[in-house]
Amino acid sequence: MALCAVAVLAAPAAALARVGVSGAGKDPLIHAALGAQALRQCGAVYISSVNKLWAAVFFRPAKGWASRCKTPRHPAWTALHHTRGQWRIDQSGDSDACVAVHVPVAIRRDLKIPCFPLLP
């Protein structure tokens, strides 16, 4: 009986689990967030498990790629929304102390975007 209760409590957490994107699948998202010349090794990319039309790109160069990922300006994170057949920037942030007002709360939590609204 206790095992069933634990499984029920664990299910909601598993339902909110962003999906990592790797390989060539990262390219359209990296280019939308960081620019056409950005390399896929320059960012971590996740698709929301809540709504597959939302994604986040975090500027995190892979080990050994930091020198090749330098750009004049890059955000720490970028929320992307897939509309009209392509990924488009919905909002970007440079620090943890920002207010995310464009990204729905459930999506923001799922993608672990490090910004929080003043009001939910």
C-alpha positions as CSV (number, residue, x, y, z in Angstrom):
1,M,0.0,0.0,0.0
2,A,2.8,2.4,0.9
3,L,4.5,1.7,-2.4
4,C,1.4,2.7,-4.3
5,A,1.2,6.0,-2.5
6,V,4.9,6.7,-3.3
7,A,4.2,5.9,-7.0
8,V,1.2,8.2,-7.1
9,L,3.2,11.1,-5.5
10,A,6.1,10.6,-7.9
11,A,4.0,10.6,-11.1
12,P,3.4,14.4,-11.2
13,A,7.1,15.1,-10.9
14,A,7.9,12.7,-13.7
15,A,5.2,14.3,-15.9
16,L,7.1,17.6,-15.7
17,A,10.4,16.5,-17.2
18,R,11.9,18.6,-19.9
19,V,13.4,16.5,-22.8
20,G,17.0,17.1,-23.8
21,V,17.8,17.6,-27.5
22,S,21.1,16.4,-28.9
23,G,23.0,16.2,-32.1
24,A,21.7,17.9,-35.3
25,G,18.3,18.3,-33.7
26,K,19.8,21.1,-31.7
27,D,20.8,23.2,-34.7
28,P,17.5,25.0,-35.5
29,L,17.0,25.9,-31.8
30,I,20.6,27.0,-31.2
31,H,20.5,29.1,-34.4
32,A,17.2,30.7,-33.4
33,A,18.5,31.5,-29.9
34,L,22.1,32.3,-30.4
35,G,22.4,33.2,-34.1
36,A,23.0,31.4,-37.4
37,Q,26.7,31.1,-36.8
38,A,26.4,29.5,-33.3
39,L,27.7,26.0,-32.9
40,R,25.5,23.3,-31.3
41,Q,28.2,22.7,-28.7
42,C,27.5,26.2,-27.3
43,G,24.2,25.5,-25.7
44,A,22.0,23.0,-23.8
45,V,18.6,22.6,-25.5
46,Y,15.4,21.3,-23.9
47,I,11.9,20.8,-25.2
48,S,9.0,21.2,-22.8
49,S,7.2,17.9,-21.9
50,V,4.2,20.1,-21.0
51,N,3.9,21.6,-24.5
52,K,6.2,20.5,-27.3
53,L,5.9,23.9,-29.0
54,W,8.1,25.5,-26.2
55,A,11.8,25.0,-25.8
56,A,14.7,26.6,-23.9
57,V,18.3,27.1,-24.9
58,F,20.8,27.7,-22.1
59,F,24.2,29.1,-23.1
60,R,26.5,26.4,-21.7
61,P,29.4,25.6,-23.9
62,A,30.4,21.9,-23.8
63,K,33.7,21.1,-22.2
64,G,36.5,22.4,-24.3
65,W,34.3,24.6,-26.5
66,A,34.2,27.8,-24.5
67,S,36.8,29.6,-26.6
68,R,34.8,28.8,-29.8
69,C,31.5,29.9,-28.3
70,K,32.4,33.5,-27.6
71,T,30.0,36.0,-29.1
72,P,29.7,39.7,-28.6
73,R,26.5,39.2,-26.6
74,H,24.6,36.1,-25.7
75,P,21.8,35.6,-23.2
76,A,22.1,33.1,-20.3
77,W,18.9,31.5,-21.5
78,T,16.3,31.9,-24.2
79,A,12.7,30.7,-24.3
80,L,11.6,29.7,-27.8
81,H,8.1,29.1,-29.1
82,H,7.4,27.2,-32.3
83,T,5.0,29.3,-34.4
84,R,4.3,29.6,-38.1
85,G,6.7,26.7,-38.8
86,Q,9.8,27.9,-37.1
87,W,11.3,28.5,-33.7
88,R,11.0,32.1,-32.5
89,I,12.5,33.9,-29.5
90,D,9.8,34.5,-26.9
91,Q,12.0,35.9,-24.2
92,S,15.7,35.9,-23.1
93,G,17.4,36.5,-19.8
94,D,20.9,37.4,-18.7
95,S,20.6,36.6,-15.0
96,D,18.5,34.9,-12.4
97,A,17.1,38.2,-11.2
98,C,14.6,38.7,-14.1
99,V,10.9,38.7,-14.5
100,A,9.6,36.1,-17.0
101,V,6.2,37.4,-18.0
102,H,5.9,36.0,-21.6
103,V,6.5,32.3,-20.8
104,P,3.5,30.4,-19.2
105,V,4.2,29.3,-15.6
106,A,3.9,25.5,-16.3
107,I,6.3,25.8,-19.2
108,R,8.8,27.9,-17.2
109,R,8.8,25.4,-14.4
110,D,9.1,22.4,-16.8
111,L,12.1,24.0,-18.7
112,K,13.7,25.2,-15.4
113,I,14.0,28.7,-16.7
114,P,15.6,30.6,-13.8
115,C,13.2,33.5,-13.7
116,F,10.1,34.0,-11.6
117,P,7.2,36.3,-12.1
118,L,6.3,38.9,-9.6
119,L,2.7,37.6,-9.6
120,P,1.8,34.0,-10.7
